[in-house]
Amino acid sequence: MAKREYTPHQQNIISNYYQHLDTILLGRVQELVSQIYLAQTERQRQSLWKRVEKALLKLKIPDFIRQHILQKKDVELLAKNLEEWMRSK
């Protein structure tokens, strides 16, 4: 498979995406917090928590914090931590 050639404009877009990936992921977690609050079934909540786990892994949140949040599955705990992460960003 041939290596894909990107235009300078495309390269700039890709570069900006990776420079701001942590901000993008924090925004995604914010949306997930809202969706978890509004979820009506346990199945929806479980699916959303799996997405939270993937986002926290990509954000490279320390294991002990990530595991604590995921064990509790407390959306308020997640929101408080998210607030701290947003402030430190």
BELRARA-V186915 format. One record per residue. N is the residue number from 1. RES is the residue in three letters. PSI is psi in degrees with one decimal (NA if undefined). OMEGA is omega in degrees with one decimal (none if undefined). NEAR is the number of other ideal C-beta (glycine too) atoms within 8 Angstrom. Layout:
N/RES/PSI/OMEGA/NEAR  N/RES/PSI/OMEGA/NEAR
This chain:
1/MET/130.2/-177.0/2  2/ALA/146.2/177.5/3  3/LYS/135.3/-176.9/4  4/ARG/136.9/177.1/4  5/GLU/129.2/178.9/4  6/TYR/144.2/175.5/7  7/THR/160.9/176.8/6  8/PRO/-36.3/178.3/6  9/HIS/-45.6/178.0/6  10/GLN/-40.2/178.1/8  11/GLN/-39.0/178.6/9  12/ASN/-42.3/178.5/8  13/ILE/-46.2/179.8/8  14/ILE/-43.8/179.1/9  15/SER/-45.4/179.2/8  16/ASN/-38.5/178.4/8  17/TYR/-49.1/-177.8/9  18/TYR/-28.8/176.3/7  19/GLN/-32.0/-175.6/6  20/HIS/17.6/-176.5/8  21/LEU/-41.3/-179.5/9  22/ASP/-39.1/177.7/8  23/THR/-40.3/178.0/8  24/ILE/-44.7/-179.3/9  25/LEU/-38.3/176.5/11  26/LEU/-39.5/175.9/13  27/GLY/-39.0/177.9/8  28/ARG/-41.0/178.8/9  29/VAL/-37.5/176.2/14  30/GLN/-44.9/178.6/10  31/GLU/-39.0/180.0/8  32/LEU/-36.9/176.8/12  33/VAL/-46.6/179.0/12  34/SER/-43.6/-179.0/8  35/GLN/-36.2/177.8/10  36/ILE/-42.3/176.7/13  37/TYR/-38.2/-174.7/7  38/LEU/-8.6/-177.4/6  39/ALA/136.8/-176.0/9  40/GLN/-22.5/-179.6/4  41/THR/158.2/177.6/6  42/GLU/-34.3/179.1/5  43/ARG/-41.4/177.2/6  44/GLN/-44.1/-179.8/10  45/ARG/-43.9/179.6/11  46/GLN/-43.4/179.1/8  47/SER/-42.2/-179.9/8  48/LEU/-38.9/178.6/12  49/TRP/-32.7/175.7/11  50/LYS/-38.7/177.6/8  51/ARG/-36.5/176.2/9  52/VAL/-44.2/-179.7/14  53/GLU/-45.1/179.7/10  54/LYS/-41.4/-179.9/8  55/ALA/-41.1/179.9/12  56/LEU/-35.3/176.4/12  57/LEU/-44.1/-179.8/9  58/LYS/-30.3/178.0/8  59/LEU/-9.2/-179.1/11  60/LYS/43.1/174.1/5  61/ILE/135.3/-179.7/9  62/PRO/142.0/-175.2/6  63/ASP/-44.5/-175.3/6  64/PHE/-34.5/177.7/6  65/ILE/-46.7/-179.6/9  66/ARG/-46.8/-179.4/12  67/GLN/-39.8/179.5/8  68/HIS/-46.4/-179.7/9  69/ILE/-43.6/-176.7/14  70/LEU/-29.6/176.4/11  71/GLN/-44.3/-178.9/6  72/LYS/-35.2/-173.6/7  73/LYS/45.2/179.4/8  74/ASP/111.3/-175.8/7  75/VAL/-30.2/177.6/9  76/GLU/-38.9/176.1/6  77/LEU/-43.5/177.3/10  78/LEU/-44.1/-178.7/13  79/ALA/-40.5/179.0/9  80/LYS/-44.4/177.9/8  81/ASN/-40.3/178.9/10  82/LEU/-40.2/177.6/12  83/GLU/-43.3/177.7/8  84/GLU/-44.3/-178.7/8  85/TRP/-37.6/179.8/11  86/MET/-39.2/179.1/9  87/ARG/-38.2/-176.9/6  88/SER/-8.7/180.0/5  89/LYS/NA/none/7
